Amino acid sequence: MKPEAVAVDVAAKILEMSERRVRELGKLGQLEEQHELNPATNRMQTVYPLADVERLRQQRQTKPAPGGLVLHSPSAVARIEAHEAQTSTAFKPWLTLGQAEELSGLPASVLPLRYAR
């Protein structure tokens, strides 16, 4: 095995997830899969570049925002903070579809319309 590539079990320990999930991420293309001969078993094994595994580990360390949402875009955070500064002090536990579209940066077509009343 190349020193810059790690086996599935090692990648799973680094990412703190199951080996099955690591294989799924490889199939989904989030990790580059490479195949090489394992000299101990004389069989082909799947390995992942250490750089890919480390990149994915860094992405998984994104801290969730209050309420359990993970905010991936700094611009989304800035838009939400600006919106909160502009709104009145009264608490409103809802958003209009237009506000949700503006704050999330997502088109209205992908927002969950089934919850709209």
Contacts in CASP RR format, 6 or more apart in sequence:
PFRMAT RR
TARGET T0000
AUTHOR 0000-0000-0000
METHOD contacts of the structure
MODEL  1
MKPEAVAVDVAAKILEMSERRVRELGKLGQLEEQHELNPATNRMQTVYPL
ADVERLRQQRQTKPAPGGLVLHSPSAVARIEAHEAQTSTAFKPWLTLGQA
EELSGLPASVLPLRYAR
1 7 0 8 1.000
1 36 0 8 1.000
1 38 0 8 1.000
1 45 0 8 1.000
1 47 0 8 1.000
2 36 0 8 1.000
2 47 0 8 1.000
4 49 0 8 1.000
4 50 0 8 1.000
4 51 0 8 1.000
5 34 0 8 1.000
5 36 0 8 1.000
5 47 0 8 1.000
5 48 0 8 1.000
5 49 0 8 1.000
5 50 0 8 1.000
6 14 0 8 1.000
6 47 0 8 1.000
6 48 0 8 1.000
6 50 0 8 1.000
6 53 0 8 1.000
7 45 0 8 1.000
7 46 0 8 1.000
7 47 0 8 1.000
8 19 0 8 1.000
8 22 0 8 1.000
8 23 0 8 1.000
8 45 0 8 1.000
8 46 0 8 1.000
8 47 0 8 1.000
8 48 0 8 1.000
9 19 0 8 1.000
11 22 0 8 1.000
11 31 0 8 1.000
11 48 0 8 1.000
11 53 0 8 1.000
12 18 0 8 1.000
12 19 0 8 1.000
12 21 0 8 1.000
12 22 0 8 1.000
14 53 0 8 1.000
14 54 0 8 1.000
14 57 0 8 1.000
15 21 0 8 1.000
15 22 0 8 1.000
15 53 0 8 1.000
15 56 0 8 1.000
15 57 0 8 1.000
15 60 0 8 1.000
16 60 0 8 1.000
22 31 0 8 1.000
22 48 0 8 1.000
23 46 0 8 1.000
25 31 0 8 1.000
25 56 0 8 1.000
26 32 0 8 1.000
26 33 0 8 1.000
26 48 0 8 1.000
27 33 0 8 1.000
30 56 0 8 1.000
31 48 0 8 1.000
31 49 0 8 1.000
31 52 0 8 1.000
31 53 0 8 1.000
31 56 0 8 1.000
32 48 0 8 1.000
32 49 0 8 1.000
32 52 0 8 1.000
33 46 0 8 1.000
33 47 0 8 1.000
33 48 0 8 1.000
34 46 0 8 1.000
34 47 0 8 1.000
34 48 0 8 1.000
34 49 0 8 1.000
35 44 0 8 1.000
35 45 0 8 1.000
35 46 0 8 1.000
35 47 0 8 1.000
36 44 0 8 1.000
36 45 0 8 1.000
36 47 0 8 1.000
37 43 0 8 1.000
37 44 0 8 1.000
37 45 0 8 1.000
38 44 0 8 1.000
38 45 0 8 1.000
62 70 0 8 1.000
62 72 0 8 1.000
64 70 0 8 1.000
65 71 0 8 1.000
65 77 0 8 1.000
71 77 0 8 1.000
71 80 0 8 1.000
73 105 0 8 1.000
76 103 0 8 1.000
76 104 0 8 1.000
76 105 0 8 1.000
79 102 0 8 1.000
79 103 0 8 1.000
79 105 0 8 1.000
80 103 0 8 1.000
83 99 0 8 1.000
83 102 0 8 1.000
83 103 0 8 1.000
95 103 0 8 1.000
97 108 0 8 1.000
97 111 0 8 1.000
97 113 0 8 1.000
97 116 0 8 1.000
98 108 0 8 1.000
100 106 0 8 1.000
100 108 0 8 1.000
100 111 0 8 1.000
101 107 0 8 1.000
101 108 0 8 1.000
101 111 0 8 1.000
104 111 0 8 1.000
END
